Amino acid sequence: MVARTGMEENITEKEVQIHPEAANRNPTYGTQYYGTVAATMGGLAMGTLLGYSSPAGPHLMASTNNRSRVLSNSTGQPLQLSQAEYNWFSSSVTLGAAAGALMGGLCINSIGRRGTMLIFFVPYLTGWALVGSGFQLMVTLGILMAYVTGAVVTSWTWLAAVCTLPTVVHAIMLCFTKESPTFFVSKGNTEEAVSSLQYFRGRHYDIMPELNIISKSLEEAKLNNASIWDLLKPYNLKPLLICLSILSFAQFSGITPVLFNLSTVFKDSGSKMSENASAIIVAGVQVLATLVGALLMDKAGRRFLLAISSGFMCVSVVSLGAYFYVKEQDSKWAVETLGWLPLTSLIIFVSAYSIGFGPTVWVLMGELFSPEVKEASASIVTVVNWLTSFTITLTFLPLQTALGDYSAFWLFGGVCLLAFFFTLLLVPETKGKTLQEITAQFGNRSSID
């Protein structure tokens, strides 16, 4: 243990045990890659969770004429859900995510990043066990995995069993990596911090400069520690409201309920292609679009991607609504002539979301806030994100019933149009700007003094 009285004091090599050959500046990357994959496996697990309700829904939905009928013809399982019960089933995931966001924020600084991910393995696996028998790219792969599996298996219980695999792999991989050095330094455990840095950088890598940077940054963070009330300062409140608005637009665009009910949407459309095949195509395109979005983020700019994203989302979802409107007037003509439109519209809709509104808001959240309020703002934004997701997912099918399919999709299109103008008028461009320059835009003059 090392006692330090101020942030100006550095950790010296005499204070810690470092491998005698650890004096070069050429790190190894294998353990870093492994740690990254181990951590992001949680995204794959999350993706299977988000994608599960779409292929499982048709197996779980009860007959509209006979509630007591058992679904033995499809699953052999004595369980049925009514329309209202299914709404709660598909949307409850997001409500749990909101609660998890609060718990995660508390656990990260108390038991560490690795410890937090490991402890959440239990509710993940327990959740799948209760259903059955047992970060963006990984999430989309998880959704694709759930859709593909749902097309192959004929039982929602087997689908749940397969969806547990990423969670199990995630937990096993985490057991063979180390906690972050930042966490150990924050707890005063310098020896473990050294061990962690040496693990991630390589046995012969000189980790002392980085260790001192971590120590100094944590000391500075303590001195600049902010309370929740600091978020009410104009230069913090404005970016918070911008992030919350973007997230609300993203959720009320209908992306989450569409993904949760993709098979049902395609079934209702009367498309000649099977709903499972259509859902798999959309999920596959989403994976590719997410990759494209990651590549374009620093080249095209955040505001540009948000504007393009909301514009194409608006056009595609309005087109989908137009199809359902025509189908209601003349079902045969719509299916025979415009049967390609639902799949095309949803491919464009999901792709546009994945290159813009999906990843960009999280990038903005990391760029718009000063370090002292970033933790509090991130918790608020994440909770609001999942609560709005829960709300729109729960009300999606009742909304379709009350307004009609086409009116519901046109409503989503209106939200996307509002998002387009909001982006152009109020969202700042952060590409290539420093934190001081960004916060100064919101009135924080001290950042440039």
GIBELWO-V211558 format. One record per helix or strand of 2 or more residues. SS is the DSSP state (H for helix, E for strand). FROM is the first residue (numbers start at 1). TO is the last residue. If there is no record, write none. Layout:
SS,FROM,TO
SS,FROM,TO
//
This chain:
H,13,15
H,30,60
H,83,111
H,113,131
H,137,152
H,156,163
H,165,175
H,181,186
H,190,201
H,208,223
H,228,232
H,234,252
H,255,260
H,262,269
H,275,300
H,302,329
H,331,338
H,341,355
H,357,368
H,371,403
H,405,426
H,435,441
H,445,448
//
